[in-house]
Amino acid sequence: MDLTTIWFLLIAVLFTGYFILEGFDFGVGMLLPVLGRDDRERRVLINTIGPVWDGNEVWLITAGGAMFAAFPEWYATLFSGFYLPLLLILLALIARGVAFEYRHKRPEASWKRRWDTAIVVGSLLPAILWGVAFANILRGVPLDADHEYVGGLLDLLNPYALLGGATTLALFLTHGAVFLALKTTGDIRERAGALAVRLGVGAAVLAVGFLTWTLTIRSSAAAVVLAVGAALALLGGLAAAKVRREGWAFTGTAVAIGLAVATLFAALFPNVLPSTLDAAGTLTATNAASTPYTLKIMTWVAVIFTPVVLAYQGWTYWVFRKRIGVANIPQH
């Protein structure tokens, strides 16, 4: 296996980890006004992700950095052609992060409502736009022979991409509800578990439809196996949620999201950004890659530092593994 393939796989792993971890973050943020009936309940919801949400975003930063260094042509074309949706994602993530930090700074209800809105919108937009973006990456976009994006915004808002956005939205909502059922106690846990099952039915329908459409556009034997595995994992997670086995339910939704993302990368390879105009404009893992020397240096850096980062994040989740409830939140 050459280094270009290894780095394609590493970037796939980074985005997979990002969507699994940030997926429940987004879900919790979007469900804030749904499951949080008063300020103390909303504080419970925020506290379930408080210690981990910023660490989860490191996966995105690392994936972007790896793409820039390993496949600069892919990075340049993607970030220029997808400029507006990626800018909206960035602004949403900034607003969301600021909201987490500033919500508790003042006691007024109006102040908290504004920051709650920022959390909801800052979670909703990325949940949709990431699905739109990755659907377009797999489907292909208008690229000329110089690998320059020559389309417009409407080219990105095609039916397949919109279905991708709806699918990630539904999956992240389900994943977030399952996570809340796993991490909370009392009435919030009951309501989150029941909501997860209801949301999961819609998510399953959308996911099956999207993955089926995906395999008609691009496919491989590995992609088919991964897609079937994603569907089975989601159904298993929903079955576990139905009988209040929250740990297994969360495992199911996490595996389903991970396998769904892996399906997209498996179907995409060896391309990294297909052209819908001319095959000569298609970016592949070979023609978009950095020099072998650059990839070799990056590989050594990854081998040294990746275990450290994984160990630290795993330790963080272990420290904050316990459930919390309204009883843990002091009244102001």
Rosetta silent file (secondary structure, phi, psi, omega in degrees, C-alpha in Angstrom):
SEQUENCE: MDLTTIWFLLIAVLFTGYFILEGFDFGVGMLLPVLGRDDRERRVLINTIGPVWDGNEVWLITAGGAMFAAFPEWYATLFSGFYLPLLLILLALIARGVAFEYRHKRPEASWKRRWDTAIVVGSLLPAILWGVAFANILRGVPLDADHEYVGGLLDLLNPYALLGGATTLALFLTHGAVFLALKTTGDIRERAGALAVRLGVGAAVLAVGFLTWTLTIRSSAAAVVLAVGAALALLGGLAAAKVRREGWAFTGTAVAIGLAVATLFAALFPNVLPSTLDAAGTLTATNAASTPYTLKIMTWVAVIFTPVVLAYQGWTYWVFRKRIGVANIPQH
SCORE:     score description
SCORE:     0.000 S_00000001
   1 L     0.000  124.868 -178.248    0.000    0.000    0.000 S_00000001
   2 L   -81.391  170.925 -174.236    1.521    3.329   -1.058 S_00000001
   3 H   -69.226  -29.922  177.680    1.550    6.495    1.048 S_00000001
   4 H   -64.050  -41.123  177.692   -1.163    8.241   -0.981 S_00000001
   5 H   -66.258  -42.187  179.113   -3.575    5.412   -0.179 S_00000001
   6 H   -59.426  -43.092 -178.564   -2.528    5.424    3.477 S_00000001
   7 H   -74.103  -29.812  171.504   -3.210    9.142    3.765 S_00000001
   8 H   -61.672  -44.115  179.214   -6.539    8.838    1.985 S_00000001
   9 H   -65.343  -39.717  179.627   -7.482    6.212    4.579 S_00000001
  10 H   -64.662  -41.254  177.245   -6.209    8.378    7.448 S_00000001
  11 H   -65.134  -38.216  175.332   -8.273   11.344    6.277 S_00000001
  12 H   -61.194  -42.396  178.947  -11.288    9.041    5.998 S_00000001
  13 H   -64.253  -41.109 -179.460  -10.679    7.883    9.577 S_00000001
  14 H   -64.136  -44.825  178.408  -10.375   11.478   10.813 S_00000001
  15 H   -68.671  -34.104  176.462  -13.647   12.555    9.204 S_00000001
  16 H   -63.129  -47.684  177.254  -15.326    9.387   10.445 S_00000001
  17 H   -61.035  -39.574  179.307  -14.220   10.120   14.004 S_00000001
  18 H   -61.766  -47.030 -177.474  -15.327   13.724   13.629 S_00000001
  19 H   -69.440  -32.468  176.734  -18.839   12.841   12.499 S_00000001
  20 H   -67.214  -47.712 -174.422  -19.266   10.217   15.217 S_00000001
  21 H   -79.404  -48.775  179.843  -18.129   12.524   18.023 S_00000001
  22 H   -73.677  -18.990  178.702  -19.347   15.890   16.789 S_00000001
  23 H   -60.567  -45.424  178.906  -22.531   14.222   15.572 S_00000001
  24 H   -73.582  -28.313  172.840  -23.905   13.770   19.070 S_00000001
  25 H   -57.631  -50.910  179.103  -22.651   17.278   19.946 S_00000001
  26 H   -60.879  -42.107 -179.744  -24.738   18.706   17.130 S_00000001
  27 H   -60.974  -45.173  178.252  -27.682   16.550   18.143 S_00000001
  28 H   -61.497  -43.408  179.812  -27.576   17.760   21.744 S_00000001
  29 H   -61.426  -42.920 -179.432  -27.341   21.373   20.580 S_00000001
  30 H   -69.481  -29.134 -178.050  -30.336   21.043   18.258 S_00000001
  31 L   -87.816    2.031 -177.156  -32.403   19.294   20.938 S_00000001
  32 H   -53.641  -49.143  179.504  -31.716   21.982   23.539 S_00000001
  33 H   -79.439  -11.798 -177.201  -35.163   23.653   23.251 S_00000001
  34 H   -85.822  -47.539 -177.069  -36.917   20.317   22.710 S_00000001
  35 H   -98.065  -15.966  178.241  -35.724   18.363   25.753 S_00000001
  36 L   -94.386   98.507 -174.896  -34.771   21.296   27.971 S_00000001
  37 L   -79.599  -22.954  176.660  -38.042   22.484   29.462 S_00000001
  38 L  -143.887 -179.471 -174.167  -36.466   25.030   31.815 S_00000001
  39 H   -64.147  -38.341 -179.170  -33.066   26.581   32.413 S_00000001
  40 H   -66.356  -39.467  177.318  -31.819   23.853   34.751 S_00000001
  41 H   -67.133  -38.662  177.340  -32.704   21.120   32.267 S_00000001
  42 H   -65.716  -34.819  176.010  -31.016   23.040   29.472 S_00000001
  43 H   -67.237  -33.929  174.462  -27.926   23.348   31.652 S_00000001
  44 H   -60.789  -48.221 -179.136  -27.998   19.580   32.154 S_00000001
  45 H   -59.246  -46.467 -179.180  -28.025   19.083   28.387 S_00000001
  46 H   -64.800  -37.706 -178.725  -25.155   21.507   27.840 S_00000001
  47 H   -68.821  -21.779  177.527  -23.131   19.950   30.657 S_00000001
  48 H   -65.666  -29.849 -179.710  -23.315   16.498   29.039 S_00000001
  49 H  -110.220   -4.905 -176.665  -21.115   17.791   26.211 S_00000001
  50 L   -50.901  -45.926 -177.244  -19.387   20.630   28.066 S_00000001
  51 L   -77.540  -10.036 -169.705  -16.125   18.760   28.751 S_00000001
  52 L  -125.161  -15.689 -171.084  -15.796   17.216   25.278 S_00000001
  53 H   -61.777  -40.085 -178.438  -17.290   19.387   22.519 S_00000001
  54 H   -71.480  -35.359  174.984  -14.127   21.392   21.851 S_00000001
  55 H   -64.661  -34.612  178.151  -11.972   18.267   21.840 S_00000001
  56 H   -63.208  -32.415 -179.581  -14.312   16.701   19.313 S_00000001
  57 H   -72.114  -16.953  176.286  -13.661   19.599   16.923 S_00000001
  58 H   -59.637  -32.085  178.445   -9.952   18.771   16.957 S_00000001
  59 H   -60.919  -38.737  178.307  -10.791   15.881   14.623 S_00000001
  60 H   -68.638  -44.815  179.842  -12.024   18.366   12.018 S_00000001
  61 H   -60.446  -43.114  179.653   -8.977   20.615   12.395 S_00000001
  62 H   -65.992  -41.135  178.422   -6.683   17.603   12.052 S_00000001
  63 H   -62.661  -43.504  178.014   -8.576   16.309    9.021 S_00000001
  64 H   -63.922  -42.044  178.238   -8.342   19.708    7.336 S_00000001
  65 H   -64.880  -39.944  178.570   -4.644   19.988    8.131 S_00000001
  66 H   -65.840  -39.786  178.328   -3.973   16.476    6.848 S_00000001
  67 H   -64.285  -41.970  179.498   -5.873   17.212    3.638 S_00000001
  68 H   -61.567  -42.907 -175.783   -3.891   20.442    3.141 S_00000001
  69 H   -81.229  -39.355 -174.986   -0.538   18.714    3.622 S_00000001
  70 H   -86.862  -35.668 -177.598   -1.199   15.354    1.948 S_00000001
  71 L  -133.655   70.146 -174.733   -3.523   16.418   -0.894 S_00000001
  72 H   -60.462  -33.835  179.576   -3.039   20.175   -1.456 S_00000001
  73 H   -67.146  -39.679  176.536   -4.801   20.128   -4.840 S_00000001
  74 H   -63.094  -47.145 -179.807   -7.867   18.506   -3.255 S_00000001
  75 H   -59.340  -48.073 -175.598   -7.813   21.003   -0.404 S_00000001
  76 H   -64.289  -46.303 -178.846   -7.467   24.020   -2.718 S_00000001
  77 H   -67.259  -41.426 -178.601  -10.222   22.975   -5.117 S_00000001
  78 H   -65.131  -46.130 -174.808  -12.584   21.900   -2.354 S_00000001
  79 H   -77.213  -18.384  173.287  -12.202   25.020   -0.247 S_00000001
  80 H   -85.507  -44.357 -179.088  -12.553   27.359   -3.234 S_00000001
  81 H   -70.575  -33.834 -178.823  -15.483   25.569   -4.855 S_00000001
  82 L  -102.608   29.488 -171.101  -17.294   24.948   -1.557 S_00000001
  83 H   -56.514  -50.778 -174.639  -16.356   28.344   -0.140 S_00000001
  84 H   -65.068  -51.538  179.023  -19.824   29.533    0.909 S_00000001
  85 H   -62.032  -37.829  179.031  -21.071   26.349    2.656 S_00000001
  86 H   -69.531  -33.819  175.443  -17.713   25.850    4.390 S_00000001
  87 H   -65.338  -42.311  178.390  -17.716   29.498    5.491 S_00000001
  88 H   -63.044  -38.985  176.690  -21.224   29.057    6.918 S_00000001
  89 H   -62.259  -45.826 -179.662  -20.053   25.956    8.784 S_00000001
  90 H   -60.923  -46.940  179.817  -17.085   27.874   10.208 S_00000001
  91 H   -63.159  -38.545  178.890  -19.233   30.820   11.324 S_00000001
  92 H   -64.697  -42.213  179.506  -21.777   28.451   12.869 S_00000001
  93 H   -66.102  -36.782  177.179  -19.071   26.604   14.809 S_00000001
  94 H   -65.285  -48.062 -179.743  -17.637   29.903   16.057 S_00000001
  95 H   -60.849  -39.386  179.961  -21.061   31.166   17.180 S_00000001
  96 H   -65.185  -45.034  179.544  -21.772   27.836   18.875 S_00000001
  97 H   -63.908  -42.422  177.492  -18.472   27.828   20.744 S_00000001
  98 H   -63.029  -40.059 -179.624  -18.935   31.415   21.916 S_00000001
  99 H   -61.362  -42.151  178.208  -22.479   30.585   23.060 S_00000001
 100 H   -59.458  -37.442 -175.369  -21.256   27.722   25.252 S_00000001
 101 H   -81.216  -30.755 -171.734  -18.788   30.057   26.950 S_00000001
 102 H  -101.348  -13.095 -175.713  -21.007   33.144   27.335 S_00000001
 103 H   -55.326  -40.037 -173.976  -24.419   31.664   28.128 S_00000001
 104 H   -89.920    4.832 -173.842  -23.790   31.560   31.876 S_00000001
 105 H   -73.005  -25.421  179.638  -22.150   34.990   32.139 S_00000001
 106 L  -134.892  151.235 -173.968  -25.394   36.814   33.001 S_00000001
 107 L   -86.058  -12.644 -174.963  -28.536   35.632   34.801 S_00000001
 108 L   -63.213  139.059 -179.875  -31.192   37.294   32.620 S_00000001
 109 H   -63.177  -37.339 -179.644  -33.496   34.882   30.799 S_00000001
 110 H   -64.230  -38.317  177.343  -33.356   36.970   27.601 S_00000001
 111 H   -60.920  -46.856 -178.393  -29.551   36.751   27.598 S_00000001
 112 H   -68.498  -35.237  179.108  -29.650   32.960   27.896 S_00000001
 113 H   -62.849  -40.336  179.611  -32.345   32.643   25.226 S_00000001
 114 H   -63.103  -43.116 -179.733  -30.169   34.472   22.700 S_00000001
 115 H   -72.516  -31.459  174.477  -27.205   32.197   23.351 S_00000001
 116 H   -62.664  -40.172  177.135  -29.474   29.130   23.296 S_00000001
 117 H   -62.137  -40.454  178.466  -30.587   30.209   19.824 S_00000001
 118 H   -63.563  -37.596  177.899  -26.938   30.503   18.784 S_00000001
 119 H   -65.063  -44.424 -178.855  -26.303   26.960   20.052 S_00000001
 120 H   -63.865  -50.521 -178.565  -29.274   25.577   18.116 S_00000001
 121 H   -66.644  -39.612  179.338  -28.440   27.383   14.858 S_00000001
 122 H   -67.735  -17.042  174.220  -24.718   26.705   15.291 S_00000001
 123 H   -94.981  -36.075 -176.340  -25.519   22.996   15.539 S_00000001
 124 H   -67.447  -48.180 -176.418  -28.239   22.883   12.869 S_00000001
 125 H   -60.152  -50.797  178.146  -26.311   24.491   10.013 S_00000001
 126 H   -63.023  -35.426 -179.314  -23.245   22.210   10.152 S_00000001
 127 H   -59.791  -35.341  178.262  -25.461   19.145   10.617 S_00000001
 128 H   -83.506  -47.514 -170.873  -27.109   19.906    7.273 S_00000001
 129 H   -70.086  -29.642  175.625  -24.215   21.432    5.348 S_00000001
 130 H   -64.467  -38.517  176.853  -21.739   18.639    6.057 S_00000001
 131 H   -65.202  -41.337  177.478  -24.154   16.199    4.448 S_00000001
 132 H   -61.939  -44.303 -176.802  -24.583   18.505    1.449 S_00000001
 133 H   -64.855  -48.562 -176.400  -20.817   18.909    1.108 S_00000001
 134 H   -70.414  -31.086  175.086  -19.919   15.219    1.306 S_00000001
 135 H   -63.964  -39.864  178.600  -22.725   14.239   -1.046 S_00000001
 136 H   -69.401  -35.005  176.644  -21.310   16.656   -3.616 S_00000001
 137 H   -60.392  -42.328 -178.371  -17.785   15.322   -3.086 S_00000001
 138 H   -75.034  -43.311 -177.698  -18.992   11.840   -3.958 S_00000001
 139 H   -66.332  -35.577 -175.181  -21.355   12.846   -6.777 S_00000001
 140 L   104.475  154.918 -179.172  -18.815   15.152   -8.374 S_00000001
 141 E  -135.031  165.204 -179.739  -18.834   18.841   -9.230 S_00000001
 142 L   -69.524  108.132  175.706  -18.054   20.887  -12.364 S_00000001
 143 E  -121.239  137.662  176.567  -14.238   20.966  -12.639 S_00000001
 144 L   -85.192 -174.405 -176.077  -12.315   22.069  -15.722 S_00000001
 145 L   -65.899  -20.035  177.653   -9.133   20.490  -17.025 S_00000001
 146 L   -92.636   12.292  179.516   -7.089   22.596  -14.570 S_00000001
 147 L    64.821   27.620  177.525   -9.106   21.167  -11.649 S_00000001
 148 L   -96.473  138.877  178.077  -10.783   24.526  -11.043 S_00000001
 149 E   -73.529  126.309 -176.994  -14.396   24.655   -9.841 S_00000001
 150 L  -120.011   12.903  178.796  -16.503   26.347  -12.529 S_00000001
 151 L   -94.815 -171.433  177.610  -19.979   25.859  -11.045 S_00000001
 152 L  -125.337 -173.213 -178.342  -22.114   28.002   -8.796 S_00000001
 153 H   -62.687  -39.090 -177.323  -23.970   27.625   -5.524 S_00000001
 154 H   -64.698  -26.415  176.853  -27.015   26.074   -7.196 S_00000001
 155 H   -64.407  -28.337  179.939  -24.844   23.256   -8.549 S_00000001
 156 H   -82.120  -17.500 -176.473  -24.214   22.219   -4.939 S_00000001
 157 L   -99.686   47.582  177.864  -27.925   22.279   -4.060 S_00000001
 158 L   -83.037  164.339 -175.728  -28.917   19.290   -6.194 S_00000001
 159 H   -57.446  -39.869 -179.770  -31.496   16.720   -4.985 S_00000001
 160 H   -63.859  -43.070  179.834  -28.878   14.122   -4.022 S_00000001
 161 H   -66.735  -39.367  178.677  -26.925   16.638   -1.947 S_00000001
 162 H   -65.321  -36.883  174.610  -30.079   17.915   -0.226 S_00000001
 163 H   -64.461  -38.565  176.087  -30.965   14.326    0.666 S_00000001
 164 H   -60.445  -41.797  177.947  -27.458   13.988    2.085 S_00000001
 165 H   -64.671  -41.496  177.647  -28.045   17.060    4.240 S_00000001
 166 H   -64.926  -34.846 -178.687  -31.383   15.736    5.476 S_00000001
 167 H   -68.702  -48.183  178.662  -29.754   12.380    6.270 S_00000001
 168 H   -63.498  -37.310  177.339  -26.918   13.813    8.364 S_00000001
 169 H   -59.542  -48.951 -178.208  -29.423   16.070   10.139 S_00000001
 170 H   -66.958  -40.488  179.731  -31.649   13.127   11.070 S_00000001
 171 H   -65.459  -41.339 -179.092  -28.737   10.883   12.056 S_00000001
 172 H   -69.604  -36.431  175.289  -27.166   13.528   14.281 S_00000001
 173 H   -62.082  -44.814  178.562  -30.499   14.269   15.969 S_00000001
 174 H   -63.958  -46.355 -179.877  -30.952   10.566   16.684 S_00000001
 175 H   -60.073  -41.390  179.206  -27.342   10.182   17.836 S_00000001
 176 H   -66.889  -40.280  178.768  -27.711   13.187   20.134 S_00000001
 177 H   -65.452  -40.044  177.479  -30.945   11.904   21.673 S_00000001
 178 H   -65.064  -41.280  178.409  -29.350    8.510   22.331 S_00000001
 179 H   -61.152  -41.517  179.223  -26.325   10.209   23.883 S_00000001
 180 H   -66.229  -38.097  175.851  -28.585   12.227   26.199 S_00000001
 181 H   -63.627  -32.021  179.692  -30.432    9.083   27.243 S_00000001
 182 H   -75.554  -32.178 -169.440  -27.031    7.569   28.039 S_00000001
 183 H  -104.118   -4.745 -175.573  -25.681   10.561   29.971 S_00000001
 184 E  -118.849  173.604  178.585  -28.669   11.859   31.948 S_00000001
 185 L  -126.523  168.279  171.304  -30.991   10.690   34.694 S_00000001
 186 H    68.296 -143.014 -173.044  -34.655   11.027   35.559 S_00000001
 187 H   -64.702  -36.968  179.998  -37.234   12.618   33.315 S_00000001
 188 H   -61.974  -42.734  178.920  -34.713   13.901   30.766 S_00000001
 189 H   -59.747  -44.255 -179.046  -33.395   10.369   30.262 S_00000001
 190 H   -63.126  -46.737 -178.089  -36.921    9.027   29.698 S_00000001
 191 H   -67.823  -38.344  179.075  -37.865   11.727   27.220 S_00000001
 192 H   -65.250  -42.144  179.347  -34.557   11.482   25.358 S_00000001
 193 H   -63.477  -43.349  178.990  -34.864    7.720   24.996 S_00000001
 194 H   -65.655  -40.529  179.840  -38.401    7.926   23.666 S_00000001
 195 H   -66.417  -36.577 -179.738  -37.470   10.719   21.273 S_00000001
 196 H   -59.129  -41.359 -179.692  -34.459    8.776   19.996 S_00000001
 197 H   -65.722  -43.325 -179.871  -36.686    5.921   18.833 S_00000001
 198 H   -65.317  -45.113  179.039  -39.076    8.277   17.040 S_00000001
 199 H   -65.451  -36.065 -176.145  -36.277   10.224   15.378 S_00000001
 200 H   -63.614  -32.082  178.531  -34.468    7.033   14.496 S_00000001
 201 H   -61.848  -47.893  177.870  -37.295    5.737   12.315 S_00000001
 202 H   -65.153  -39.698  178.936  -37.058    8.783   10.074 S_00000001
 203 H   -62.737  -39.559 -179.915  -33.266    8.674   10.142 S_00000001
 204 H   -64.118  -42.435  179.279  -33.280    5.031    9.058 S_00000001
 205 H   -62.545  -47.294 -179.768  -35.548    5.754    6.091 S_00000001
 206 H   -64.083  -43.591 -177.513  -33.413    8.701    4.968 S_00000001
 207 H   -63.668  -44.110  178.934  -30.138    6.839    5.500 S_00000001
 208 H   -63.201  -42.608  178.395  -31.252    3.795    3.496 S_00000001
 209 H   -63.149  -44.163 -178.421  -32.489    6.026    0.694 S_00000001
 210 H   -66.974  -45.656 -178.929  -29.306    8.099    0.633 S_00000001
 211 H   -66.769  -35.391  176.242  -26.925    5.120    0.750 S_00000001
 212 H   -63.643  -45.465  177.823  -28.905    3.317   -1.954 S_00000001
 213 H   -62.256  -40.372  179.077  -28.719    6.392   -4.193 S_00000001
 214 H   -57.194  -45.298 -176.316  -25.009    6.691   -3.372 S_00000001
 215 H   -71.806  -15.769  173.701  -24.306    3.156   -4.568 S_00000001
 216 H   -83.503  -20.139  178.737  -26.048    3.875   -7.875 S_00000001
 217 H   -85.768  -52.504  176.834  -23.707    6.828   -8.461 S_00000001
 218 L  -143.402  143.580 -176.361  -20.421    5.200   -7.416 S_00000001
 219 L  -154.880  162.970  171.840  -19.891    1.851   -5.861 S_00000001
 220 L  -155.842  167.306  179.086  -17.459   -0.889   -4.932 S_00000001
 221 H   -60.356  -41.062  179.603  -17.751   -4.209   -3.137 S_00000001
 222 H   -63.859  -40.115 -179.168  -16.392   -2.608    0.038 S_00000001
 223 H   -64.150  -39.711  178.941  -18.891    0.246   -0.190 S_00000001
 224 H   -63.648  -45.433  179.632  -21.823   -2.170   -0.486 S_00000001
 225 H   -62.020  -44.291 -179.321  -20.683   -4.160    2.561 S_00000001
 226 H   -64.986  -39.513  179.619  -20.151   -0.984    4.588 S_00000001
 227 H   -64.441  -43.511  177.521  -23.563    0.416    3.601 S_00000001
 228 H   -62.995  -42.201  177.769  -25.336   -2.785    4.644 S_00000001
 229 H   -61.434  -39.311  178.259  -23.386   -2.739    7.912 S_00000001
 230 H   -62.294  -44.291  179.753  -24.417    0.879    8.542 S_00000001
 231 H   -62.914  -44.624 -179.383  -28.104    0.031    8.054 S_00000001
 232 H   -66.202  -39.200  179.222  -27.906   -2.991   10.355 S_00000001
 233 H   -64.207  -40.539  179.521  -26.031   -1.041   13.036 S_00000001
 234 H   -65.805  -43.694  178.294  -28.648    1.716   13.004 S_00000001
 235 H   -63.188  -40.508  176.918  -31.502   -0.770   13.296 S_00000001
 236 H   -63.853  -39.679  177.649  -29.683   -2.523   16.138 S_00000001
 237 H   -63.843  -39.911  179.145  -29.124    0.775   17.907 S_00000001
 238 H   -68.259  -37.191  177.325  -32.802    1.675   17.634 S_00000001
 239 H   -63.941  -40.712  178.165  -33.813   -1.740   18.947 S_00000001
 240 H   -66.464  -38.935  178.060  -31.513   -1.242   21.930 S_00000001
 241 H   -63.944  -34.615 -179.395  -32.932    2.248   22.537 S_00000001
 242 H   -61.892  -35.087 -178.670  -36.435    0.785   22.511 S_00000001
 243 L  -102.595   16.835  173.810  -35.579   -1.476   25.460 S_00000001
 244 L    63.586   35.644  170.376  -33.536    1.244   27.231 S_00000001
 245 L   -98.255   78.142 -169.044  -30.134   -0.296   26.664 S_00000001
 246 H   -63.036  -36.452  179.677  -28.557    3.117   26.155 S_00000001
 247 H   -61.706  -46.975  177.246  -24.956    1.925   25.951 S_00000001
 248 H   -67.861  -34.945  178.443  -25.716   -0.493   23.123 S_00000001
 249 H   -63.524  -44.301  179.350  -27.976    2.073   21.483 S_00000001
 250 H   -65.613  -40.239  176.183  -25.180    4.648   21.427 S_00000001
 251 H   -58.877  -42.505 -179.956  -22.767    2.034   20.087 S_00000001
 252 H   -62.892  -47.043 -179.136  -25.257    1.246   17.319 S_00000001
 253 H   -69.585  -35.484  177.732  -25.758    4.835   16.196 S_00000001
 254 H   -64.825  -45.466  178.760  -22.028    5.563   16.441 S_00000001
 255 H   -65.086  -38.896  179.616  -21.155    2.520   14.322 S_00000001
 256 H   -61.749  -46.196  178.703  -23.914    3.382   11.847 S_00000001
 257 H   -64.361  -43.942  179.935  -22.566    6.917   11.323 S_00000001
 258 H   -60.609  -45.220 -179.503  -19.006    5.632   11.103 S_00000001
 259 H   -70.224  -31.999  177.608  -19.861    2.969    8.519 S_00000001
 260 H   -65.355  -43.965  177.288  -21.987    5.442    6.525 S_00000001
 261 H   -65.007  -41.985  177.666  -19.039    7.848    6.255 S_00000001
 262 H   -61.116  -34.409  176.713  -16.745    4.936    5.407 S_00000001
 263 H   -59.259  -44.430 -179.429  -19.184    3.966    2.648 S_00000001
 264 H   -62.560  -44.721 -179.229  -18.765    7.368    1.020 S_00000001
 265 H   -68.624  -38.337  178.791  -14.971    7.178    1.094 S_00000001
 266 H   -64.939  -39.134  178.701  -14.941    3.582   -0.135 S_00000001
 267 H   -71.277  -30.549 -176.747  -17.226    4.488   -3.046 S_00000001
 268 H   -74.917  -41.006 -173.466  -15.147    7.593   -3.829 S_00000001
 269 L   -60.687  140.233    9.169  -11.680    5.996   -3.955 S_00000001
 270 L   -88.690    3.483  174.715   -9.395    6.332   -5.917 S_00000001
 271 E   -74.053  157.800  170.108  -10.978    9.679   -6.776 S_00000001
 272 E  -120.501  -24.059  174.113  -11.024   12.483   -4.231 S_00000001
 273 E  -157.332   95.754 -177.418  -13.170   14.956   -6.187 S_00000001
 274 L   -69.606  151.566  174.621  -14.739   13.761   -9.453 S_00000001
 275 E  -100.151  135.392  176.865  -15.511   16.159  -12.282 S_00000001
 276 L   -89.371   -3.319 -178.594  -18.959   16.104  -13.852 S_00000001
 277 L   -98.279  -49.728 -174.350  -17.666   17.886  -16.979 S_00000001
 278 L  -150.848  133.711 -179.752  -14.612   15.980  -18.134 S_00000001
 279 H   -58.361  -26.754  179.525  -12.776   12.991  -16.713 S_00000001
 280 H   -66.355  -22.740  179.580   -9.531   14.900  -17.231 S_00000001
 281 H   -86.281   -6.730 -177.976  -10.626   17.343  -14.564 S_00000001
 282 L   -67.720  133.331  174.643  -11.176   14.656  -11.930 S_00000001
 283 E   -89.887  131.376  178.572   -8.915   14.847   -8.908 S_00000001
 284 E  -118.287  170.334  178.239   -7.561   11.500   -7.760 S_00000001
 285 L   -63.091  -20.665 -179.872   -5.498   10.387   -4.797 S_00000001
 286 L   -86.286  -52.183 -174.638   -2.529   10.304   -7.162 S_00000001
 287 L   -80.382   -7.826  177.442   -2.727   13.617   -9.042 S_00000001
 288 L  -100.998   -2.353 -170.538   -3.816   15.589   -5.954 S_00000001
 289 L   -82.694  158.063  171.839   -1.098   14.246   -3.628 S_00000001
 290 L   -74.829 -179.162  179.360    1.976   15.933   -2.210 S_00000001
 291 L   -68.911  154.204  178.244    5.493   14.697   -2.932 S_00000001
 292 H   -55.851  -36.391 -179.696    6.528   11.295   -1.539 S_00000001
 293 H   -64.597  -42.893  177.782    9.020   12.989    0.799 S_00000001
 294 H   -60.374  -44.773 -179.942    6.282   15.182    2.294 S_00000001
 295 H   -64.764  -35.335  179.073    4.032   12.172    2.814 S_00000001
 296 H   -66.302  -45.040  178.335    6.869   10.244    4.443 S_00000001
 297 H   -62.016  -44.383  179.756    7.575   13.050    6.953 S_00000001
 298 H   -61.370  -36.566 -179.011    3.867   13.384    7.703 S_00000001
 299 H   -63.725  -42.997  178.134    3.590    9.649    8.302 S_00000001
 300 H   -64.216  -40.676  177.545    6.289    9.736   10.973 S_00000001
 301 H   -62.036  -42.780  179.651    4.638   12.718   12.665 S_00000001
 302 H   -64.117  -41.379 -179.371    1.290   10.889   12.657 S_00000001
 303 H   -62.174  -36.342 -176.672    2.825    7.720   14.080 S_00000001
 304 H   -77.651  -46.296 -168.235    4.355    9.675   16.983 S_00000001
 305 H   -96.078  -23.452 -178.769    1.539   12.049   17.936 S_00000001
 306 H   -59.573  -46.352  178.245   -1.698   10.230   17.043 S_00000001
 307 H   -59.794  -33.731  179.584   -1.520    7.778   19.986 S_00000001
 308 H   -65.534  -46.293 -179.077   -0.937   10.697   22.368 S_00000001
 309 H   -64.580  -43.572  179.496   -3.998   12.575   21.134 S_00000001
 310 H   -63.586  -40.684  179.304   -6.175    9.456   21.227 S_00000001
 311 H   -64.402  -41.960 -179.922   -5.028    8.602   24.738 S_00000001
 312 H   -65.054  -44.579 -179.078   -5.762   12.104   25.985 S_00000001
 313 H   -68.282  -38.365  175.977   -9.235   12.222   24.461 S_00000001
 314 H   -61.351  -39.696  177.228  -10.028    8.738   25.723 S_00000001
 315 H   -63.002  -40.009  178.803   -8.963    9.795   29.209 S_00000001
 316 H   -60.785  -46.102  178.915  -11.252   12.838   29.003 S_00000001
 317 H   -64.649  -35.201  179.754  -14.266   10.683   28.165 S_00000001
 318 H   -67.756  -42.151 -179.609  -13.402    8.292   30.973 S_00000001
 319 H   -62.994  -39.748 -176.188  -13.162   11.072   33.574 S_00000001
 320 L  -104.189   40.858 -174.879  -16.542   12.532   32.556 S_00000001
 321 L   -84.376  -15.136 -172.344  -18.324    9.199   32.030 S_00000001
 322 L   -77.683  156.481  175.642  -20.992    9.524   34.754 S_00000001
 323 L   -73.733  155.472  173.903  -24.611   10.503   34.250 S_00000001
 324 E  -132.947  158.118  179.455  -25.870   13.900   35.383 S_00000001
 325 L  -147.206 -175.262 -177.962  -29.333   15.209   36.181 S_00000001
 326 H   -59.753  -32.515 -179.330  -31.176   18.249   37.476 S_00000001
 327 H   -62.730  -21.601 -179.844  -30.064   17.344   41.016 S_00000001
 328 H   -87.258   -5.331 -176.693  -26.471   18.058   39.956 S_00000001
 329 L  -105.456  115.564  179.510  -27.314   21.574   38.786 S_00000001
 330 L   -69.513  149.023  177.298  -27.464   24.269   41.510 S_00000001
 331 L   -81.320  142.204  176.888  -30.265   26.801   41.359 S_00000001
 332 L  -102.624    0.000    0.000  -29.349   30.420   40.651 S_00000001
